Amino acid sequence: MSRPGSDDLHALIGTVLRALSDGARRRGGPVPAGEPAELAGNVRAALGPLLLREGRGTGVLASLTEILARGAVDLSDPAWSAHLLSPPLAISAAADVAAAILNADLTSWDQSPAGIVIESEVVRAMCALVGYDPDAAAGVVTSGGTESNLIGLFLARDRPGGPGPAHGRSVIYASRSAHFSIRRSARLLGFPAENVIPVETNARDQMDPDALRTAMERGTREGRWPACVVATTGTTDFGAIDPVEDIIAIARAHSAAVHVDAAYGGGALFSGKLASLLTGVDGADSISLDLHKFGWQPIGAGVLLTRRAEAFAPMAFEAPYVNAADDLRAGHLNHTDRSLRTTRRADSFKIAVTLQAVGMERLGEMVDHCHALARHAARRIAVTPHLALASDPVLSTVVFRYVPRADVPAVSDAVNASLRRRILAEGKAVVGRTELHAGKPSVWLKLTLLNPFMTEDDVDRLLHMISAAGRLEDGGVAASASKKESHL
């Protein structure tokens, strides 16, 4: 076997690119067609046993890459619109290959001096983007929003002057629409489930400031210590932006830290048109961003930022094999005491390459295009028979449903759930789903439009496909109901 960096690497990368193309051609669409059990069986059969006494050589690279590509979704296909994941730019993917080949570990200076400096500069750039003073702020590149949120809550819980982790009356306030990683991170940090206080939202899915004020006043009377208030700028379903300035003012009145989960909505800061939606985030104690959403990076490309560098004090440590004090004094930069991970690949490199190659103006145009696609989809849904819009889009997600002939909750839920599975099993499209509970049908469909190369015609074709699948499923439900009635 040849070592990385040898001449053989050129041939191997060529093999990968050809196999990716072959796999996509055999897949024939945005997603492999078939039912789950069938697809899983096909992959296992093609894969074969992994623990072999003797290796099969580099020839398996082509076959296994083809299997992976054939059984993957195509994030660049206009019929993919299910989740908050964007198609990575080619230059970002190429930069990621460079990081993988070097296998640089950002744990310590002596493993990747350039990588550590690049991460430092990426963090400074992101601090400037959110409005922090880069000379006073700090941050670290993470695997994504979940890791960033966990660090943010940890720093809030253990911040200087607080009672620390042993204080059983510590609570976290977050809206009912906050990402599930907030609740899970709180559990990992030792917060009982009841110590994560859900705050009511308004009709636009935003945290209600009056509800937050009432909840915090009640908590104070009950002797609870407010560790943190989490504001969400870009909820998963509706892209809703919490009123950050109001939330910060209320939190400060109760001496609570504020963490902003901007994993989705943070990308609006690239846009001259949408940046004002995030006014006030520079007053938060910490902010999480995800550049594998708006940012078009390969996974993972998260960033956790703090307004003050000293906020990372609870994570400080010294290990002589990583960050000995004399090495630090000698100028050996190190970010390990800001990260949950020890071994960390140079994910900051692809971010740096993208920022310089593409530029802020073009990134903002891409964000604006996705937003315009969502607004176009909403207009189409509003005038299309048997489609109903849940609310106007804020960023680039559109929540809607197919309205069956018998528009009662049980029928509507069954039709919408099954039509989504139908087009998925046929390999035609990948559409998201969510559940809303407000006395209406609960199963809704969702378009998450993060493909800057998608067109309005692509959106129209996707909605037409959904309507057609809805009619077929609606007919099936009606026939089933009729059959049941005939047996009565």
N, C-alpha and C positions, 0 to 999 in steps of 0.2 A: 504494500500500500504506500502511496506517495504522501509525503507530508504536505500540509497546507502551504501555499506560496510557491510550490514547484510549478514547472511548465504544465504539468498534467491538470492543474486547476483550471486553466483556460478551457481545456477539453471537457472537464466535468461540468463547468457552468454551462457550456454549450449543450451538453446532454440534458441538463435540467431544463433549459429553455425549450428545447425540442419536446421533451416529455410533457411539460406544462401545456404546450400547444396541442399535443396529441390527446392529452386527457380532456382538455376543454372541448376539442372536436368530438370526442366520443360521448362526452356528457351531452352536448347538443343544445344547451340552453342555460338559463341562469342557475339551475339547481338540478341535481340528478333526479330523474323520474323513478317512481316506485314507492311502495309502502316501506315503513321503517324496518320491519323484519327482513324483507327482501334485500334492501340496501345493505343492511349489516351483514347478512349472509354472503352477499357478493364480495364485500370487502374482505371478510375473513377468508373466503375461498381463494381470492386472488393473492392475499398476503402470505398465507401458508405459515408454517411454524417459524418462530423467531430465534429460539435457542438452538442453533445448529452447532454440531461438533466442528465442522469445517465451514468457513465462510464461502460465500458464492462469488466474491469479488465485486468489483465496481459496477458490473453489469446490472446489479439490482437497483442502482440509483435510478436508471431510466424506468424500470418497471414499477418501483414503488412511488416515484414521483408521478407517474401516469395514474396510478391508483388514487393517490391523494387528490390530484387535480380533477379526475373524473368524478370523485365523490365529494367535491367541494362546491360551495356556492361562488358565483362570480360577482364580486362586489361592484364591478364596473358595468354590469349589465343593467339596463334601465328597468328591468322587471324585478330587480332586487330593491326592496325598500322596507325591510322588516325591523331593523334594529339600529341603534346609535353606533354604527361602525361605517367608516367611509372607505372608498377605494383608495389605496395608497398611491401617491404620485410615483411615476417610474423613477424619478431621480431620488426620491426618499427610499424606495426599495433598494436601489443600487447602493446608496450610502449604507443601508442596513447590512448589505452583503459585506461591505468593507469592514464594518464593525465585527461581524461574525467571523471573518477570516482572521482578523487580528486577535480576536477573543480577548480584548483588553478588559481588565478588571479594574474598576474605579475604587476598589477598596483602599488602596494606598498609592502614594506618589511613585514609589519605585516599580509599580506595575503599569502605570499609564499616565505619565506626566501630561502629555498633550490632551488626553481624554478628560483629565480632571480640570484642566484649564478651560477646555471647551464647555464642559458642564457649568463651570462658574460663569462663563459669559452668556450661556443660554439662560441661566437663572436670572442674571442681571437684565437681560432683554425682556424676559417675562415679567419681572418686577416693574420695569418701565411701562410695559403694556397695560398692566392693571392699575398703574398710578402710584405704586410704591416708590420711595426713594431708594434707588439701587445701592447707595452707599450705606444705608441703614438697614435695609431689608436682607432677607436670606431665603434660601430654598434648596430644593433637591429634586432631581428627576426621579419619578416613581414609575411603577408598572401601570398605573392608571388611577382613576378616581377613587376606587375602593381603598387602595393603599394610602392615597393622599388624605382621604377622609379619616381613616384610622389614626394617622399621625396627627392631623389637626385636632381631633378630639382628645388624644393623649396629651398634647401640649396644653390644651385648655384645662383638662382635669388637673394636671400637675404644675400649672403655672405658678411662678413665684407669688407668695402671698395667699395662695389658696390652701384649703385644708388637706389636699392631696388625696391619694387613692383610698385611704382608709376611712374617709368620711362617708358613711352610708347614706347620708341625706343629700348627697350631690345629685343633681338632676340635669338633664339635657332637654332643651326645647327645640322642636323641629315641626314643620308643617306636616299635615297628614299625607301630603304628596311628596315628601322628601324621599330620596332614594333609599332603598332597603339597606344599603351598606351602612347607613347611619345607625339603624337599630342593631345590626349585626356587629358593627365596630364597638358600640356601647356594651354589648354583651361580652365581647372579648376583653374589654377594659374593666369588667367587673360591675357594671351598672345593672341592677335588677331591671327586668323588663318594664316594671311600673315606674321606673325612674327616667324613662324616656317619655316626655310629656308631649302628646300629639296636639298641635295647635290647629284650630279650625281654619279652613280656607274660604275665600270668597267665590263668587260665581266664575271668576277667571282663573281659579285654581291657585291663586296666590295666598300666601300666609296673611291672615287678617291681623293687622297691628293691634286693633282693639282686643281681639281674642288673646293675643300674646300678652298684652299688658295685664289683662284680667288673670291669665294663668300664672304669670310671674308674681303678681300681688298675692294671689292665693298661696303660691308656694312659699313666699316670705312669711306669711302668717302661720303656715304650718311648720316653719323652721327648716325649710329646704334650702340648700346652697346651690345657686345656679352656676354650674360649671361652664355651660356653653349654650348659646343660641345658634342654631344652624339656619342660615338663609340659603335658599336654593335659587340659583339663576339658571333656569332651564330644566323644568321637571321632565321626567322621562316620557310621559304621555303627551302633555300639552305644550311643553317648552315654556311653561309659565315662569315669569320672573318675579320673585318676591320683592316687596318694597324695601330694599336694603337700607336706605337712609333712615326710614322710620324704625326698622328693626334694631339698627345699631343704637339709636337714641334711647329706645326702651331698654335694651340690654345694658347700656352704660348706667342707666339710672339704678340698676340692680347689681352693678359691679360684675356683670357676666362677660365672658369672652364671646367673641362672634367669629364663627367660621362660615365662609361662603363656599358652598358646593357649586362651582361654576364649570363642572366637568363638561357640560353640554353648552351652556350659554356663554361661556367665556370666549368662545370663538367669535362672538358678536363684536368683540373689541377690535377685531381686524377691520370691521366695516365702518365706513364713515356714516352710513345710514342707520345702523343698529346699535352702535356703541353706547348711545345715550340710554339704552335700556338698562345698562349696568351702572348707571351713575351712583356713586357712593361706595362702590366696592373697595375703594382705596382706604376706607375707614375701618375695614374688618381686620381682625388680628391675624387671620390666615385665610388662604384661598386655594382651592384645588382646581386645576385645569386639566383637560384631556385633549391632546393634539392628535389622537387617532380618531377623533370625531371631526369637528371643524379644525382643520390642520392637515388632514390627509396623509397621516403618517402610518407606517406599519405598527402593529401592536408590539410593545406598549410604549406609550409616549405621554405619561402623566407628569404633572409638575405640582409640587406643594410649595407654596410661598408663605412667608411670615412677614408682617410689617416691620418687625424688629428682630434683628439677628439673635438677640438674647432669649427670644422665645424658645429656641431650641435647647436651652440649658437643661431641661429635664432628661434629655437624651444623651447628655455628655458622659463620656467614659474615657478611660485610657487603657489601651492594651499595647504592650511594648512591641509586639510584632506587627502592629498596624499604625498606631499614631503616638509613638513615643514623644514625650514633651520636647526633648532636645531636637528631634527631627522637625517638629512643628516650628520651633524657634529658628531652625535653619532654612525655613521657607518651603518645607514639604507640605503642600496643600493637601487637605483631606476632608471629605464630606461624609465619612462613615458615621459620624455621630449625629447626622441628620436623617439617617435612613434606617428603616426597619431591616433592610437586607444588608448582608455583609458583601458577598460576591455580587457585583452589579456590572452588567455589560454597558458599553458606551452608547446607550440609547440617545444621549444628547447629541451625538454626532449627526444623525439623520435630521434632527430638528435644526441644527445649525446650518446644514447644507440647504435645507428647504428654505429657511428664512432668507439666506443670501441669494439663492438661485431664483426663487419665485418673487420675493419681495412683498411688502405689506399691502401695496395697492392691489396686486393681483389676488392675493389671499382674500382681501376684502371683497373683491368682485365675485369670487367664487362663493363666499358666504351669501352675498346679496342674490346671486343667481339661485341658490338653493331656497332662499326665502321667497323669491318670486315664483318658483315652481310650486311651493306650498300654497301660496295665495291663488295661483292659477287652478290648482287642484280643488281648492275650496270653492271657487266660483263654478267650476264644472259640476261638482257634487251638488251644489245648490240648485242647479237647473236640470239635473238628470233624474228621470223617473226612477223611483225605488231606491234612491240613495239619499241619506240624511246626514247632515254635518253636525258634529257635536258642538264645535265652537270654531271661531276664526283662528287661524294659526298665528302664533307669536314668532316662532323661529322657522323651523322646517318640518315639523310634524303635523300631520293632519289626521284627526280622529273622526271616523264616520261609520255608518253601517248600511247594510242592504236592508231595505224595508220589504218584508214579505207581504203576500196578499192578506194573510191573517196576522195582522200586526199586534200580536200579544207576546209578552216576554218570553214564554217558553218556546214558541215557534221562532221568534226572531233570534233568540240565542242559538237554537239548534241550526238554523240556516246559516248564520254568520260564521259559526265555528266550523261547520262542515264545508262551506264554500272555500274557506281558506285552506283547509286540508286537501280539498279536491285539486286546486290549482298547484299546490305544492307537490302532491303525488304525481300529477301530470307533468311536472318539470317545467311549468310555464312561468311561474312567478313565486316570489317570496314576499308575503304581506304580513305585517305584524298584527297582533291582537292585544286587547286589553279588556279590563272589566270596569265598568262604572256602576255605582250603586246609588241611585237617586230616585227610586220608584219607577225606573224605566227598564227596558231591556238592558241586561248587564254586559253582554258580549258585544264589543265593538271592534272594528278593524282600524288599522293604523298604517299610514305611509310615513316613513322616516326618510326624508329626501336629503341625502348628503352627497349625492353624485353631481359634481359641478358640470359634467358633460351630458347630463340628461336634458331632454328638450320638452317643450310643452306637448308636442305630438306624442312623445313617449308616455307622458302622464295620461293623455287621453286614451291611448291604447290600453294602458294598465287598468284604467277605470272601466273601459268597455269590457275587458276580460273579466273583471270582478262582477260586473252586472250580469254577464252571460252565465257565469258560474252560479250566481245567486238565483237566476231563473231556473236553472236545472235543479238546484237543491230545493228551491221552493216547491217545484213540481213534485219532487220526491217526498217532501214532508206532507204535501196535500194528499198525494196518493196513499201514503201510509195512514193518514188520518181517516181517509175514506174507507180504507180496508178495515180499520178497526170498527168504524161505525156499522159496516155491513155485517159484522159478527155479533152486534148487540141485539 
